[in-house]
């Protein structure tokens, strides 16, 4: 029986390795999960890529491994290297590593990138690519009639291919922006909304009464579920008349009219973040959607008038956390999202404005340089 199961596992493993082997470039995704009480931890490693044979995008789980404490950067780096070796993936095919923002994971990504760049093959390729791009950009500058500033943008925005480039998870980072905003004193209304929900949920009679009235319950937020505070407050505002009827029965104070309005404003402020998070974490979205999503959120925060102090703080935090995507002058700028946006006709229009001209030039130069290197 054991031999039969092992044979089936080997066959399934071999079948999955075929499309991975023919992928031109691969994005590796990394995530950790720890059981409540810290008694058990797992590390999941998956691969996202385009299959040129079947003309489809694929997302394959390569490994789910139980890991021991401490979860050091060195240990995580070794787990990734073992997985790449097991699946016969050369690090030069790994165009990007997507992870959360944990310090140990960030260190693992740095160690992995350093190990890749220290190899003799990678050093030779890096020097050759840099020389080719420099010669190419010199030719481009001689042929262009543009201004000196425009030429400067082109030259400075050219970023060569970097094996194992690290990119923090978009959805996770968006939730950090939301979490920081909700933890400020400006969002004290959240604690009042949570307290009201808690009063209802603590009474079995109140829960039953609410279900009898509207056939729904009130969810409570938690630290691990994305958008949970938004979902709690949204349900609270939707069931406002029913909730007021139930808390009156409990002889508990409900929210004042001004506080209900503040909850509604906070729901409206967070709604685009919930929508973008759901879209970005799905397998159906490609990298080309990232810039569009961030620009939409910037516009929303900039023009949101209620809770102005909170929205402006969120806008500042968003700009800082995503400067590696939106700001070409950033030291750790990643040109891939901008390039992907330019190549996608469904979202390229967001790049055709003066506000993001530098970003468009950065993406364009990266595309041109990579085409030149491949040619």
HELIX and SHEET records of a PDB file:
HELIX    1   1 UNK A    2  UNK A   22  1                                  21    
HELIX    2   2 UNK A   73  UNK A   86  1                                  14    
HELIX    3   3 UNK A   91  UNK A   93  5                                   3    
HELIX    4   4 UNK A  103  UNK A  118  1                                  16    
HELIX    5   5 UNK A  120  UNK A  143  1                                  24    
HELIX    6   6 UNK A  148  UNK A  157  1                                  10    
HELIX    7   7 UNK A  170  UNK A  182  1                                  13    
HELIX    8   8 UNK A  185  UNK A  187  5                                   3    
HELIX    9   9 UNK A  189  UNK A  201  1                                  13    
HELIX   10  10 UNK A  204  UNK A  214  1                                  11    
HELIX   11  11 UNK A  228  UNK A  238  1                                  11    
HELIX   12  12 UNK A  240  UNK A  250  1                                  11    
HELIX   13  13 UNK A  257  UNK A  280  1                                  24    
HELIX   14  14 UNK A  289  UNK A  303  1                                  15    
HELIX   15  15 UNK A  308  UNK A  321  1                                  14    
HELIX   16  16 UNK A  323  UNK A  326  1                                   4    
HELIX   17  17 UNK A  336  UNK A  342  1                                   7    
HELIX   18  18 UNK A  348  UNK A  351  5                                   4    
HELIX   19  19 UNK A  354  UNK A  356  5                                   3    
HELIX   20  20 UNK A  357  UNK A  374  1                                  18    
SHEET    1   A 5 UNK A  56  UNK A  67  0                                        
SHEET    2   A 5 UNK A  41  UNK A  51 -1                                        
SHEET    3   A 5 UNK A  26  UNK A  34 -1                                        
SHEET    4   A 5 UNK A  94  UNK A  99  1                                        
SHEET    5   A 5 UNK A 166  UNK A 168  1                                        
END                                                                             
